[in-house]
Amino acid sequence: MPDTPHEAPALTAHEDHPGWRAFLNKRILICVFLGFTSGLPLFTLYSLLQAWLTTAHINVKEIGLFALIGLPYTWKFVWSPLMDRFIPRFPGWSPGRRRGWMFVTQVLVMIAIGSFGFFSPEQNLWAVAAIAALVAFFSASQDIVIDAYRRELLADTEQGLGNAVHVNAYKVAGLVPGSLSLILATVLPWKSVFLITAAFMLPGLIMTLVVKEPQIHGAPPKNLREAIVEPFHEFVTRDGWRAALLVLSFIFLYKLGDTMATALATKFFIDVGFSLAQIGVIAKAVAFWASIAGGLLGGIALVKIGIARGLWIFGILQIVATLGFAWLAKIGPSPFALGVLYGFETFATGLTLATFTAYIASTTDPRYTATQFALFTSLAAVPRTFAAAGSGYIVNETGWFPYFMICVALSIPGMLLLPKIAPWRIRR
């Protein structure tokens, strides 16, 4: 594809310049706060809320319906043009387009999470569901602006490391509602638990108040029509509609195979013969730290090798990791193999996720970052839906070993697009 001024450098290796390390450290620290703030509300919905409803003896069918609150994360591109077009303003304070929306969404998320504790699931289940929907909507909106801010904050050569740090901080945020809050719930009333959980939004809110608005090249949309139409028009006309379809196909296909491979990981481990204790201690503990290490090392490596080569190298490692699952299906319940193979799989996932997120950032135009980033990440989330919906049917027909070989085959089309999407030869 022909190079564009805002896209091409993101696929190159890093070039040192004076003061780079000090400047990068400041930006990366901001990414830590952004990632933590972004992850906290999602894990509150999927970990803490579920535990609260269970202890309140809510029917499992009703708890299952709460999964629908995740829809805003899939459809966030619908209202993202509003966040590209309009700039929140406050009396005596003009934070700018990105900081303004971050401030608004962070305050709304914090208030919504704290509101849970003022209702009883047994008596006000619909009110709890409504608050959960608001948390999801405000959280998805926060993700839109945080993704846009991070894209505009980081230089092209910093996208890999910055996105890796963001993703890892996102995962670490899950320890608050998924661990700390659950421990607090054993000694404190739920009202206090939710208020304390909401208070963990404060570090990100304070960061929003002290950082500067990023500088972008080109003017933002002048009206709502331009905010809705131009992001798509710019993307299609940038290199032509064929190149646009190629990019969209790559975003959809690149992680399809490994997403399907891990969709039923826990059931796979049980079917192989591992006990729940082995899965909890070996698989989950190893997976968390291996994923963190993969994300960090992947981000650091991208500074040196560039996103293009990262997509090649880490994509191959991800296929090898999926083959490891197939091997585990053959050899049976070996605790050592479980730790090594699942650790390698989550490590490779961390590598590819950091690279893939950086690639998505590189495809956006700074004038329409919020809309384009939201659209691309929504498209990248589609395989997760198909994986969760269809994996069980495939396993039922094929068994585990053939299933993982199918996952390997599904990983190949995305790799075959790399010569067009991100040629190995570094492009200056």
Secondary structure by P-SEA (a helix, b strand, c coil): ccccccccccccccccccaaaaaaaaaaaaaaaaaaaaaaaaaaaacaaaaaaaaacccaaaaaacccccccccccccaaaaaacbbbbcccccccaaaaaaaaaaaaaaaaaaacccccccccaaaaaaaaaaaaaaaaaaaaaaaaaaaaaccccaaaaaaaaaaaaaaaaccccccaaaaaaacccaaaaaaaaaacaaaaaaaaaccccccccccccccccccccaaaaaaaacccaaaaaaaaaaaaccaaaaaaaacaaaaaaaaacccaaaaaccaaaaaaaaaaaaaaaaaaaaacccaaaaaaaaaaaaaaaaaaaaaaacccccaaaaaaaaaaaaaaaaaaaaaaaaaaaaacccccaaaaaaaaaaaaaaaaaaaaccaaaaaaacccaaaaaaaaaaaccccccccccccccccc
